[in-house]
Amino acid sequence: MAGSWINGTPVETGDEIHPIINPATGEAVATYKSATPADVDTAVAAARAAFDGWATATPVDRWAVLYKLARLAGEHAEELVAEEVGQTGKPVRLAREFDVPGSIDNIEFFAGAARHLEGKATAEYSADHTSSIRREAVGVVGTITPWNYPLQMAVWKVLPALAAGCTVVIKPCELTPLTTLTLARLAREAGLPDGVLNVVTGDGPDVGGALAGHPGVDVVTFTGSTAVGRKVMAAAAVHGHRTQLELGGKAPFVVFDDADLDAAIQGAVAAALINSGQDCTAATRAIVARELYDDFVAGVADVMSKVVVGDPQDPDTDLGPLISEEHRAKVAGIVARAPGEGGRIVLGGKAPERPGSFYLPTLIADVREDSEAYRKEIFGPVLTVRTFTDDDDAIRQANDTEYGLAASAWTRDVYRAQRASREIKAGCVWINDHIPIISEMPHGGLGASGFGKDMSDYSFEEYLTIKHVMSDITGKVEKDWHRTVFAKR
């Protein structure tokens, strides 16, 4: 299959053949030829050539294409589900009930939002001029997306850019390009002009680096690890490109002493294990009131022990594999070192005896605040637990991290909830829940979790430039301010 989509056409260049491996079986589900930096040049040139036409299309014209894309994605939902499950190993229930319908909803949202891009009202801010604000598409967007939610992350980056009038070159992760390529094909079928959306699939250092540092792009957006995000930002900075980064996370899950314990236990397991824990907003640091600590640990262990690990194609499977054997080794290494840093492995801590890169749900209690398992993003089905002494200590511990993407607080006390939402430093704070997202609300963090927003109307700010238009309303040849330049004559 062609690994790239450039100027409305599937493209197969390069010599390197790359397999797409199903991590549940270790078998290849497809192969493609990797793109090269020269393909990036071609894709950026196509996007640049298509920009003026797409940027000046009327909002209703852009809406019509994107709305049709949403309809086509709905019609091809099962194809997208099959591709997503095959390339990531995620449970089919997650893909069918969360990833794909959520992506379609995002497309629908941005189709509608394309018709509501407004500037500031025209008014006179000086006696002699009328001022107005134009919000215009910034140009060509280069975007790099990860392997954990390939379709959703592509939609989060591509759709607001297209709705704003930008053109796009996207590099999906080389492990999981299938649904991104299908999205491009469906977009063309929906009427998207050639060159407006281009896909280049290849490795990060060569193809991703070429895109992030390309002089022909105007904005670079990235979702992935903090370490790689910093490299992307450095490459983009060479040309002064605007960047938007959604990076790692180490979300605190704070359980106060008045919380509904059963709800907190259920919520912790679900939020820690979603997508096999390969979610930057997953609950990873449970910080629990001393009064509830023992019951919380026992309850989480009980619920975790009933999680079904198995074939992602089976609708009864709860937990699929990790993305690769290499990633599983990284997760296993952090867990293996936890007991030496004070942690107590209550459940899991090993791989099951089955093919594929599976890892059992893992609960580590009594972790030290300075331990690797507590501080480092593991990106696997692992929940760490420690206690706190009082509310001040709970908030302090929640904020004691370089990350700031997401958090949750569990309490029946409205004042406690308000304090937590106000004082926990994160882009999203859930109260008595953890994980839900909606298209109308923004997603993004601070600190080592990056900056800027995906989803919602707020994401448009990443893809628009603000232009001030100031018009003289007097008709005078000599303006009052001219006296600062010309002497009296």
C-alpha positions as CSV (number, residue, x, y, z in Angstrom):
1,M,0.0,0.0,0.0
2,A,1.0,3.6,-0.5
3,G,2.3,5.2,2.7
4,S,1.7,8.8,1.7
5,W,-1.1,10.9,0.3
6,I,0.1,14.0,-1.6
7,N,-1.9,16.4,-3.7
8,G,-5.0,14.2,-3.7
9,T,-3.2,11.1,-4.8
10,P,-1.8,8.0,-3.0
11,V,2.0,8.2,-3.3
12,E,4.6,5.4,-3.0
13,T,8.2,6.5,-3.1
14,G,11.3,5.6,-1.1
15,D,12.9,2.2,-0.9
16,E,12.3,1.2,2.7
17,I,9.3,-1.1,3.2
18,H,7.8,-0.7,6.6
19,P,5.4,-3.3,8.2
20,I,2.5,-2.4,10.3
21,I,2.5,-4.8,13.2
22,N,-0.6,-5.9,15.1
23,P,0.8,-5.9,18.7
24,A,-1.8,-8.5,19.8
25,T,-0.3,-11.1,17.5
26,G,3.1,-9.8,16.4
27,E,2.0,-10.3,12.8
28,A,2.0,-7.7,10.0
29,V,-1.4,-6.4,8.9
30,A,0.0,-4.3,6.0
31,T,3.2,-2.9,4.6
32,Y,4.0,0.5,3.0
33,K,7.0,2.4,1.6
34,S,8.2,5.1,3.9
35,A,8.2,8.7,2.8
36,T,11.5,10.6,2.5
37,P,12.4,14.3,3.2
38,A,11.9,14.9,-0.5
39,D,8.3,13.7,-0.1
40,V,7.9,16.3,2.7
41,D,9.1,19.0,0.3
42,T,6.6,17.8,-2.3
43,A,3.7,17.7,0.2
44,V,4.5,21.2,1.6
45,A,4.6,22.6,-1.9
46,A,1.2,21.0,-2.7
47,A,-0.2,22.5,0.5
48,R,1.2,25.9,-0.3
49,A,-0.2,25.9,-3.8
50,A,-3.6,24.9,-2.5
51,F,-3.7,27.4,0.4
52,D,-5.0,30.6,-1.3
53,G,-8.0,28.7,-2.8
54,W,-9.0,27.0,0.4
55,A,-8.3,30.0,2.7
56,T,-10.6,32.2,0.5
57,A,-13.4,29.6,0.2
58,T,-16.5,30.8,2.0
59,P,-17.3,29.3,5.5
60,V,-20.3,27.6,4.0
61,D,-18.1,26.0,1.3
62,R,-15.7,24.7,3.9
63,W,-18.6,23.5,6.0
64,A,-20.1,21.6,3.1
65,V,-16.9,19.6,2.6
66,L,-16.3,18.9,6.3
67,Y,-19.9,18.0,6.9
68,K,-19.8,15.5,4.1
69,L,-16.5,14.1,5.5
70,A,-18.3,13.4,8.8
71,R,-21.1,11.6,6.9
72,L,-18.6,9.5,5.0
73,A,-16.6,8.7,8.2
74,G,-19.9,7.5,9.7
75,E,-20.6,5.3,6.7
76,H,-17.0,3.8,6.9
77,A,-17.0,3.5,10.7
78,E,-16.5,-0.2,10.7
79,E,-13.6,0.1,8.3
80,L,-12.0,2.7,10.6
81,V,-12.6,0.5,13.6
82,A,-11.0,-2.5,12.0
83,E,-8.0,-0.5,10.9
84,E,-7.6,1.1,14.4
85,V,-7.8,-2.3,16.2
86,G,-5.5,-4.0,13.7
87,Q,-2.7,-1.4,14.0
88,T,-2.9,-0.5,17.7
89,G,-4.3,-3.7,19.3
90,K,-6.8,-1.7,21.3
91,P,-10.0,-3.5,22.3
92,V,-12.7,-3.4,19.6
93,R,-15.2,-2.1,22.1
94,L,-13.0,1.0,22.8
95,A,-12.5,1.7,19.1
96,R,-16.2,1.2,18.3
97,E,-17.7,3.1,21.2
98,F,-15.0,5.8,21.9
99,D,-12.3,6.4,19.3
100,V,-14.3,6.3,16.0
101,P,-17.6,7.9,17.2
102,G,-15.6,10.5,19.1
103,S,-13.7,11.3,16.0
104,I,-16.8,11.6,13.9
105,D,-18.3,13.9,16.5
106,N,-15.2,16.1,16.3
107,I,-15.5,16.3,12.5
108,E,-19.1,17.3,12.8
109,F,-18.3,19.9,15.5
110,F,-15.6,21.6,13.3
111,A,-17.7,21.5,10.2
112,G,-20.3,23.6,12.1
113,A,-17.6,25.8,13.8
114,A,-16.2,26.7,10.3
115,R,-19.3,28.9,9.9
116,H,-18.7,30.8,13.1
117,L,-15.3,32.3,12.7
118,E,-15.8,35.9,13.7
119,G,-13.7,38.9,14.3
120,K,-14.2,41.7,16.9
121,A,-17.0,44.1,16.2
122,T,-16.1,47.1,14.0
123,A,-16.0,50.3,16.1
124,E,-14.2,53.6,16.4
125,Y,-11.4,53.5,19.0
126,S,-10.1,56.9,17.9
127,A,-12.0,59.9,16.7
128,D,-10.6,59.6,13.2
129,H,-10.6,55.9,12.4
130,T,-12.7,52.8,12.3
131,S,-11.0,49.6,13.5
132,S,-12.0,46.0,12.8
133,I,-10.4,42.7,13.4
134,R,-9.9,40.0,10.8
135,R,-9.1,36.4,11.8
136,E,-7.4,34.8,8.9
137,A,-5.9,31.3,8.2
138,V,-2.3,31.4,9.2
139,G,-1.0,29.2,6.3
140,V,0.4,25.7,5.9
141,V,0.2,23.5,9.0
142,G,2.7,20.7,9.7
143,T,1.4,18.3,12.2
144,I,2.8,15.1,13.8
145,T,0.6,12.6,15.6
146,P,1.2,9.6,17.9
147,W,0.3,5.9,17.9
148,N,-2.0,5.7,20.9
149,Y,-5.1,7.3,19.3
150,P,-4.2,7.6,15.6
151,L,-7.5,8.6,14.2
152,Q,-8.6,10.9,17.1
153,M,-5.3,12.7,17.2
154,A,-5.3,13.2,13.4
155,V,-8.8,14.7,13.6
156,W,-8.0,16.9,16.6
157,K,-5.1,18.5,14.6
158,V,-6.4,18.4,11.1
159,L,-10.1,19.5,11.4
160,P,-9.7,22.8,13.2
161,A,-6.9,23.7,10.8
162,L,-9.1,22.9,7.8
163,A,-12.1,24.7,9.3
164,A,-10.0,27.8,9.8
165,G,-8.9,27.7,6.1
166,C,-5.4,26.3,6.5
167,T,-3.8,23.5,4.5
168,V,-2.1,20.6,6.2
169,V,0.7,18.1,5.9
170,I,0.4,15.4,8.6
171,K,2.9,12.8,9.6
172,P,1.2,10.0,11.5
173,C,3.3,7.7,13.6
174,E,5.0,5.2,11.3
175,L,3.5,2.3,13.5
176,T,-0.1,3.4,12.9
177,P,-0.8,5.3,9.7
178,L,-3.8,3.4,8.4
179,T,-6.7,5.5,9.7
180,T,-5.0,8.7,8.8
181,L,-4.6,7.6,5.2
182,T,-8.2,6.6,5.1
183,L,-9.2,10.0,6.5
184,A,-7.3,11.7,3.7
185,R,-9.0,9.4,1.1
186,L,-12.5,10.1,2.5
187,A,-11.7,13.9,2.6
188,R,-11.0,13.9,-1.1
189,E,-14.2,11.9,-1.7
190,A,-16.0,14.6,0.3
191,G,-14.8,17.2,-2.1
192,L,-11.6,18.5,-0.3
193,P,-9.5,20.1,-3.0
194,D,-6.2,18.4,-3.9
195,G,-3.3,19.6,-1.8
196,V,-5.3,20.8,1.1
197,L,-4.6,17.6,3.2
198,N,-1.4,15.7,2.6
199,V,-0.1,12.7,4.5
200,V,3.6,11.6,4.7
201,T,4.4,8.4,6.7
202,G,7.9,7.8,7.8
203,D,10.1,7.8,10.9
204,G,10.4,10.6,13.3
205,P,14.0,11.8,12.9
206,D,14.0,11.9,9.1
207,V,10.4,12.7,8.0
208,G,9.1,14.2,11.2
209,G,12.2,16.3,11.6
210,A,12.0,17.5,8.0
211,L,8.4,18.5,8.5
212,A,8.9,20.3,11.9
213,G,11.9,22.3,10.5
214,H,10.5,22.9,7.0
215,P,10.8,26.6,6.0
216,G,7.5,26.3,4.0
217,V,5.2,25.6,6.9
218,D,3.8,28.3,9.1
219,V,2.5,26.4,12.2
220,V,3.9,23.1,13.7
221,T,1.6,21.1,15.9
222,F,2.6,17.9,17.8
223,T,1.1,15.3,20.1
224,G,3.5,12.9,21.8
225,S,6.1,12.5,24.4
226,T,7.6,15.5,26.2
227,A,11.2,14.6,25.1
228,V,10.2,14.5,21.4
229,G,8.0,17.5,21.7
230,R,11.0,19.6,22.8
231,K,12.9,18.4,19.7
232,V,10.0,19.4,17.5
233,M,9.8,22.8,19.1
234,A,13.6,23.3,18.6
235,A,13.3,22.4,14.9
236,A,10.4,24.7,14.4
237,A,12.2,27.5,16.2
238,V,14.9,27.7,13.5
239,H,12.4,29.4,11.2
240,G,10.3,31.0,14.0
241,H,7.3,28.8,13.4
242,R,4.4,29.0,15.8
243,T,4.0,25.7,17.7
244,Q,1.3,23.9,19.6
245,L,2.3,20.9,21.7
246,E,0.2,18.3,23.6
247,L,2.7,16.3,25.5
248,G,3.0,13.8,28.4
249,G,1.1,13.6,31.6
250,K,1.2,12.1,35.1
251,A,-2.3,12.8,36.2
252,P,-3.1,12.9,39.9
253,F,-6.3,11.2,41.1
254,V,-7.0,12.8,44.5
255,V,-9.5,11.0,46.8
256,F,-10.6,13.0,49.8
257,D,-11.9,11.4,53.0
258,D,-15.5,12.2,52.2
259,A,-15.4,10.7,48.7
260,D,-17.8,8.0,47.5
261,L,-15.3,5.2,47.9
262,D,-17.0,2.8,45.5
263,A,-17.2,5.4,42.7
264,A,-13.5,6.4,43.3
265,I,-12.4,2.8,43.1
266,Q,-14.4,2.1,39.9
267,G,-13.2,5.4,38.4
268,A,-9.6,4.8,39.2
269,V,-9.5,1.4,37.5
270,A,-11.3,2.6,34.4
271,A,-9.1,5.8,34.2
272,A,-5.9,3.9,34.7
273,L,-6.5,1.1,32.3
274,I,-8.2,2.9,29.3
275,N,-6.3,2.1,26.1
276,S,-4.0,-0.2,28.2
277,G,-2.9,3.0,30.1
278,Q,-1.5,4.4,26.9
279,D,-3.3,7.7,27.4
280,C,-1.6,11.0,28.5
281,T,-4.6,11.9,30.7
282,A,-4.8,8.4,32.3
283,A,-5.0,8.3,36.1
284,T,-1.5,7.3,37.2
285,R,-1.0,8.8,40.7
286,A,-3.8,8.0,43.1
287,I,-3.3,10.3,46.2
288,V,-5.7,9.0,48.8
289,A,-6.8,10.2,52.3
290,R,-5.3,8.1,55.1
291,E,-8.8,7.1,56.3
292,L,-9.7,5.5,53.0
293,Y,-6.3,4.3,51.9
294,D,-6.4,0.6,52.8
295,D,-10.0,0.1,51.6
296,F,-9.1,2.0,48.3
297,V,-6.1,-0.2,47.7
298,A,-8.0,-3.4,48.4
299,G,-11.0,-2.3,46.3
300,V,-8.9,-1.3,43.3
301,A,-7.0,-4.6,43.4
302,D,-10.3,-6.5,43.5
303,V,-11.8,-4.6,40.5
304,M,-8.5,-4.8,38.6
305,S,-8.3,-8.6,39.1
306,K,-11.5,-9.0,37.2
307,V,-10.4,-7.1,34.1
308,V,-10.4,-9.3,31.0
309,V,-7.1,-9.3,29.2
310,G,-7.3,-10.9,25.7
311,D,-8.0,-10.8,22.0
312,P,-8.8,-7.2,21.0
313,Q,-11.3,-8.5,18.4
314,D,-13.4,-10.1,21.2
315,P,-16.1,-7.6,22.4
316,D,-15.6,-9.0,25.9
317,T,-12.0,-8.0,26.1
318,D,-11.3,-5.1,28.5
319,L,-7.5,-4.7,28.1
320,G,-5.5,-5.1,24.9
321,P,-1.7,-5.2,24.4
322,L,0.8,-2.4,24.6
323,I,1.9,-1.0,21.3
324,S,5.1,-3.0,20.9
325,E,7.5,-5.4,22.7
326,E,9.9,-2.5,23.1
327,H,7.4,-0.4,24.9
328,R,6.3,-3.3,27.1
329,A,10.0,-3.7,28.1
330,K,10.1,-0.1,29.1
331,V,6.9,-0.4,31.2
332,A,8.1,-3.6,32.8
333,G,11.5,-2.1,33.7
334,I,9.9,0.8,35.6
335,V,7.6,-1.6,37.5
336,A,10.5,-4.0,38.3
337,R,12.4,-1.1,39.9
338,A,9.5,0.1,42.0
339,P,10.0,-2.3,45.0
340,G,13.6,-1.0,45.3
341,E,12.2,2.5,45.7
342,G,9.6,1.6,48.4
343,G,6.7,0.5,46.2
344,R,4.6,-2.6,47.0
345,I,3.3,-4.5,44.0
346,V,-0.2,-5.4,45.0
347,L,-1.3,-6.8,41.7
348,G,0.1,-7.6,38.3
349,G,3.7,-6.5,37.6
350,K,4.3,-9.0,34.8
351,A,3.3,-10.1,31.3
352,P,0.7,-12.8,30.8
353,E,1.7,-16.1,29.2
354,R,0.3,-15.4,25.7
355,P,1.6,-14.0,22.4
356,G,1.7,-10.3,21.8
357,S,2.9,-7.4,23.8
358,F,0.4,-7.7,26.7
359,Y,1.0,-6.5,30.2
360,L,-1.2,-7.3,33.2
361,P,-3.1,-4.5,35.1
362,T,-0.7,-3.4,37.8
363,L,-1.2,-1.7,41.2
364,I,1.7,-0.4,43.1
365,A,1.0,0.9,46.6
366,D,3.0,2.8,49.2
367,V,5.2,4.5,46.5
368,R,7.6,7.1,47.6
369,E,7.1,10.6,46.3
370,D,10.6,10.6,44.7
371,S,10.3,7.2,43.1
372,E,10.5,6.7,39.4
373,A,7.2,4.9,39.1
374,Y,5.5,7.8,40.8
375,R,7.2,10.6,38.9
376,K,7.9,9.3,35.4
377,E,5.2,8.8,32.7
378,I,4.9,5.0,32.4
379,F,2.3,4.9,29.6
380,G,1.0,1.5,30.6
381,P,-1.7,-0.2,32.7
382,V,-0.1,0.9,36.0
383,L,-1.6,2.8,38.9
384,T,0.5,4.0,41.8
385,V,-1.0,4.9,45.2
386,R,0.2,6.9,48.2
387,T,-1.5,8.8,51.0
388,F,-1.8,12.4,52.2
389,T,-2.2,14.0,55.6
390,D,-4.6,16.9,55.0
391,D,-6.1,18.9,52.1
392,D,-3.1,21.2,51.8
393,D,-0.8,18.1,51.5
394,A,-3.2,16.6,48.9
395,I,-3.1,19.7,46.7
396,R,0.7,20.0,47.1
397,Q,1.2,16.4,46.0
398,A,-1.1,16.8,43.1
399,N,1.0,19.7,41.9
400,D,4.4,18.1,42.7
401,T,5.1,17.1,39.1
402,E,6.6,18.7,36.0
403,Y,3.4,17.8,34.1
404,G,0.1,19.6,34.0
405,L,-2.3,18.0,31.6
406,A,-5.1,16.5,33.6
407,A,-6.2,15.7,37.2
408,S,-9.3,14.7,39.1
409,A,-10.6,15.3,42.6
410,W,-13.1,13.0,44.4
411,T,-15.2,14.6,47.1
412,R,-18.8,15.3,48.2
413,D,-17.9,18.7,49.6
414,V,-18.6,21.5,47.1
415,Y,-16.1,23.8,48.7
416,R,-13.4,21.2,48.6
417,A,-14.2,20.5,44.9
418,Q,-14.0,24.2,44.1
419,R,-10.7,24.5,45.9
420,A,-9.3,21.5,44.0
421,S,-10.5,22.8,40.6
422,R,-8.9,26.2,41.4
423,E,-5.6,25.1,42.9
424,I,-4.6,22.0,41.0
425,K,-2.4,23.1,38.1
426,A,-3.7,21.2,35.1
427,G,-5.4,21.9,31.8
428,C,-8.4,19.9,32.9
429,V,-9.6,19.0,36.3
430,W,-12.5,16.5,36.6
431,I,-14.6,16.4,39.8
432,N,-15.8,12.9,40.7
433,D,-14.9,11.5,37.3
434,H,-11.7,11.1,35.2
435,I,-11.3,10.8,31.4
436,P,-14.4,12.1,29.7
437,I,-13.8,14.6,26.9
438,I,-16.3,16.5,24.7
439,S,-15.8,18.3,21.4
440,E,-17.1,21.6,22.7
441,M,-14.4,21.9,25.4
442,P,-10.6,22.4,25.0
443,H,-7.9,19.8,25.7
444,G,-4.3,20.8,26.5
445,G,-1.9,21.4,29.4
446,L,0.9,23.4,30.8
447,G,4.5,22.8,32.0
448,A,6.0,19.7,30.5
449,S,2.5,18.8,29.1
450,G,2.9,21.5,26.5
451,F,0.8,24.5,25.5
452,G,-2.1,25.4,23.3
453,K,-5.4,23.6,22.8
454,D,-7.0,20.9,20.8
455,M,-10.8,20.6,20.3
456,S,-13.4,23.3,20.9
457,D,-13.4,26.8,19.5
458,Y,-10.3,27.6,21.5
459,S,-8.2,25.4,19.2
460,F,-8.9,27.8,16.3
461,E,-6.4,30.2,17.9
462,E,-3.6,27.9,16.9
463,Y,-4.5,28.2,13.2
464,L,-5.6,31.8,12.8
465,T,-3.7,35.1,12.7
466,I,-5.2,38.3,14.0
467,K,-5.2,41.3,11.6
468,H,-6.1,44.8,12.6
469,V,-7.7,46.9,9.8
470,M,-7.7,50.7,10.6
471,S,-9.5,53.0,8.2
472,D,-9.5,56.8,8.1
473,I,-13.0,58.2,8.3
474,T,-12.2,61.9,8.0
475,G,-11.0,62.3,4.4
476,K,-8.4,64.9,5.6
477,V,-5.1,65.3,3.8
478,E,-3.3,66.5,6.9
479,K,-3.9,64.3,9.9
480,D,-3.5,65.6,13.4
481,W,-0.7,63.2,14.1
482,H,1.3,64.5,11.2
483,R,2.5,67.4,13.4
484,T,4.8,64.9,15.1
485,V,6.7,64.6,11.8
486,F,6.2,67.9,10.0
487,A,7.0,71.3,11.4
488,K,4.3,74.0,11.2
489,R,4.2,75.6,7.8
